[in-house]
């Protein structure tokens, strides 16, 4: 046995009879091997196949050795949904199992499967989700931005006035924002963003899981000035960090320091206030000393070993 050859794991595709219903199949956004075994099982077993792009689905099935065996692959996309949906719903009514795949990623996330799934559910048919690749979630994982709370926004409007209003509407949301953008408009979108919040932490992710995957991080102003933005190609995901909290006013800081100094040492009061407000500890230590001087008519003596509040 050749020890240098990579080990191969045996994985078989099942052909078990599927229960009737609509199966929403997540497909790779780049690397073909990102598809799940369950997705291949369903593509192999469904009575009827539907796809946003039938050529893409046929190619994916061919890569993984899933035969059509004479089954139909129906086209279902934004432009023919009203015409194509009745035939799919009729097949469901007859007890068929239908696998639907969008062009790439998870169906219903910024693509046409939403209305099909809604109508199928309202007609009483079972809808099954086969989770898998998602450009939005892959970009969030790579971004380095907070993931405890996020909002997916689809595509921004293409025109300048509408896009600016759209950004104004969402940019102050207390969550990481995720949206798609065309490479032809990314520079204009970043320019609009700079007019609103040039310091906003921004991530541009392109061609995720593909050969030329690239993650570009910086402030909105830095990315707007980045020469790479003028020549970006491929699928793009943009992520915006949530807005930084407003800087506290001097009166607010003084009030909090006085409250803390009523029960803590000057050093500890300055340390806690610095953590709460995100301000330099040295600066707040000096301010606490000044407040003590104002209050007592003399400067508080620094504690042993404390010279600069650090």
Steps between C-alpha positions, in 0.01 A plus 500: 500500500631846406549682830511837322152475356232684701259275685151475354191465717214300356177702493195368325196685377172355615191454285236452767142595417433856612184612673289734288585867532726781392870461585704821505855392415796723591771476234868609497585868457836406351674175590287216361594268788327728752168328425364274774442128468134550586467751215643242259260239638201725433620598152537129427160399637258785424225434248542842343785751494470878475775757483563869460755402233445151360846489341666572834305224673567248223872581517506459878325165479741387229802594717368282784376215284129549569305368199186662362346166397256676271372740765398849399694808613263796499614859485377723783637853539396863550385549143286188455381434855137592439484262201707216645358487852159345415662193343716444807206543737295258288776239528506546877122453508549166323739384773832571330827581671666807346859615556553870437849653477588862445800599291732488802461501876189460709164534321281792612800715606489779239369268230163392356409198715307704757166514317517133401559393860226732626240375253594137564464545876169687466369217282574257782808335352802413711805723441841358596820704541837344418747746658840559350711774338400864545709793376361727773597266785836409347585870473389564859724217622801649321432866570620529857191706579258419786273208415273500805246716314491556124258610231501386136377767260523347153611749231497880546304704243706571185431873474692755706209674672326174589824338615586797722152490659534123546833540679359777720212269593709201607846622596409586860351156570660342807627196308762397247355573157550258210405569140596413144630751248592505133871552421392779265341694786725422798697825466186711485351322800818559702495866397143532628599324822788745552255789482312348794766332716853489351642331811263202495687167509428340164583165344479412131509127424509371146503163324451309825625137493638555149858522373521879521325542837591835655407672826570875521459674837521861611296811562252610235737784406798264471310260277363782285860611436626144439593461129388137506137609515514632144581157358310258721332210322268222600246463778535758778374506858530821704489506881472804725582504868239650730539868575740599777321635808504881520784648701388593853480867587723655767206548737401135466856388576529730802169380643604138467842564655342673801262206547784251486731706724235499771571130554830424323853629509603758240699233317217247491239762409711617206560139389129409504393822326765445232364152433141621485566793267788359298721794595869504604548409865779756546267777380219401736738460793615860458139614467410315821783679680370834370148420619638408841685830514186692410302313762745516788691814412820299474643231276447144615827335571558215249499158650824324568674414175243693287661772292324516167186291522640212294 
